[in-house]
Amino acid sequence: MAGFEEQLDANLAVAYFVPGIVYLADAVGTQTETVAIRGLSVGIGIRRIVGPEVLTGFWVGTILGVVMAPTVALLTGDWELAAAVAVAVLAASAIATTVAMVLPWLLHRLGRDPAFGSGPLATVIQDLLSIVIYLAAVTAFLA
């Protein structure tokens, strides 16, 4: 966050949306992780769920971004910030689905139970990536 201190100082409203973006990405990732772990536990390979889950992450992110853009613009009066939030939600949701599939698959390939460890590790990675994605979008749109 310190690397983006200038953006946060210039527009305090930037900080308001960090928790929402992180939470939305976590929610999308948790759903994907559940599907991946269940699939692995009943013998369904990760290849069968990659396509549908990536599309789900993309479409959920798109829908959330479309809803959030005008909402953020109305709340803040700042269309550039609204665009950054919308793009960040889309990107964070898409990335969250990928992380949520890769970690259980990797644990499974290593001979470990994918249900143990996937959740906390995926959450930490998704949170960090969501924050970086959002602040990079803010930098791009508000610079």
C-alpha positions as a printed Julia matrix, in Angstrom:
143×3 Matrix{Float64}:
   0.0     0.0     0.0
   2.91    2.34    0.7
   3.85    2.24   -2.98
   0.48    3.8    -3.81
   0.51    6.41   -1.06
   0.41    9.26   -3.57
  -2.88    8.03   -5.07
  -4.37    7.49   -1.62
  -3.33   10.96   -0.49
  -4.68   12.58   -3.66
  -8.1    10.92   -3.4
  -9.21    9.4    -0.11
 -12.18    7.74   -1.83
  -9.69    5.3    -3.4
  -9.3     3.61    0.0
 -13.06    3.12    0.43
 -13.28    0.46   -2.25
 -10.35   -1.76   -1.22
 -12.42   -3.96    1.15
 -15.23   -4.4    -1.37
 -12.95   -5.42   -4.2
 -11.05   -7.83   -1.97
 -14.27   -9.35   -0.63
 -15.85   -9.78   -4.07
 -12.73  -11.49   -5.43
 -12.65  -13.77   -2.37
 -16.3   -14.71   -2.86
 -15.73  -15.61   -6.51
 -12.55  -17.51   -5.62
 -14.19  -19.42   -2.79
 -16.94  -20.67   -5.1
 -14.4   -21.8    -7.69
 -12.25  -23.43   -5.03
 -15.24  -25.39   -3.76
 -16.01  -26.65   -7.25
 -12.36  -27.56   -7.86
 -11.91  -29.43   -4.58
 -15.2   -31.26   -4.97
 -14.29  -32.2    -8.54
 -10.9   -33.51   -7.5
 -12.45  -35.5    -4.64
 -14.89  -37.3    -6.93
 -12.4   -37.9    -9.73
 -13.27  -35.05  -12.08
 -10.1   -33.64  -13.55
  -9.31  -29.97  -13.35
  -9.4   -29.74  -17.15
 -13.17  -30.26  -17.12
 -13.8   -27.28  -14.87
 -11.21  -24.78  -16.11
 -13.26  -23.43  -19.01
 -16.58  -23.02  -17.21
 -14.98  -21.57  -14.08
 -12.82  -19.06  -15.96
 -15.92  -17.94  -17.87
 -17.87  -17.7   -14.63
 -15.17  -15.53  -13.06
 -15.08  -13.31  -16.13
 -18.86  -12.9   -16.34
 -19.36  -12.36  -12.62
 -16.57   -9.75  -12.71
 -18.12   -8.11  -15.75
 -21.58   -7.94  -14.19
 -20.18   -6.59  -10.9
 -18.09   -4.04  -12.78
 -21.08   -2.87  -14.82
 -23.11   -2.46  -11.64
 -20.3    -0.83   -9.65
 -19.21    1.75  -12.25
 -22.32    3.95  -12.09
 -22.69    3.32   -8.35
 -19.15    4.51   -7.62
 -19.58    7.45   -9.99
 -22.78    8.49   -8.21
 -21.21    8.12   -4.76
 -17.97    9.94   -5.56
 -18.71   12.03   -8.64
 -15.52   10.6   -10.15
 -15.91    8.59  -13.36
 -12.18    7.79  -13.53
 -12.32    6.18  -10.09
 -15.51    4.39  -11.12
 -13.72    2.97  -14.17
 -10.77    1.87  -12.03
 -13.11    0.1    -9.59
 -15.0    -1.61  -12.43
 -11.84   -2.8   -14.17
 -10.33   -3.95  -10.86
 -13.43   -5.98   -9.95
 -13.4    -7.66  -13.36
  -9.67   -8.44  -13.24
  -9.68   -9.51   -9.58
 -12.62  -11.87  -10.17
 -10.92  -13.44  -13.18
  -7.63  -13.85  -11.31
  -9.4   -15.24   -8.24
 -10.89  -18.09  -10.28
  -7.46  -18.97  -11.62
  -5.81  -18.97   -8.19
  -8.71  -20.96   -6.74
  -8.25  -23.69   -9.36
  -4.45  -23.81   -9.41
  -3.87  -24.24   -5.67
  -6.13  -27.29   -5.11
  -4.82  -28.85   -8.31
  -1.22  -28.25   -7.23
  -1.81  -29.74   -3.77
  -3.55  -32.73   -5.4
  -0.59  -33.23   -7.76
   1.78  -33.11   -4.78
  -0.18  -35.92   -3.14
  -1.75  -33.68   -0.51
  -5.4   -33.28    0.3
  -6.5   -30.16   -1.63
  -9.07  -29.34    1.05
  -6.29  -28.66    3.55
  -4.43  -25.46    2.97
  -6.09  -24.35   -0.25
  -8.52  -22.0     1.48
  -6.18  -19.9     3.6
  -3.42  -19.82    1.0
  -5.82  -18.94   -1.83
  -7.39  -16.19    0.28
  -4.04  -14.57    1.05
  -2.91  -14.71   -2.59
  -6.28  -13.44   -3.88
  -6.31  -10.59   -1.34
  -2.82   -9.43   -2.27
  -3.48   -9.7    -6.0
  -6.8    -7.87   -5.67
  -5.16   -4.96   -3.86
  -2.33   -4.74   -6.39
  -4.78   -4.95   -9.32
  -7.01   -2.24   -7.85
  -4.19    0.14   -7.03
  -2.64   -0.42  -10.46
  -6.01    0.39  -12.07
  -6.29    3.5    -9.91
  -2.81    4.54  -11.0
  -3.68    3.98  -14.66
  -7.05    5.76  -14.57
  -6.3     8.6   -12.16
  -2.75    9.43  -13.25
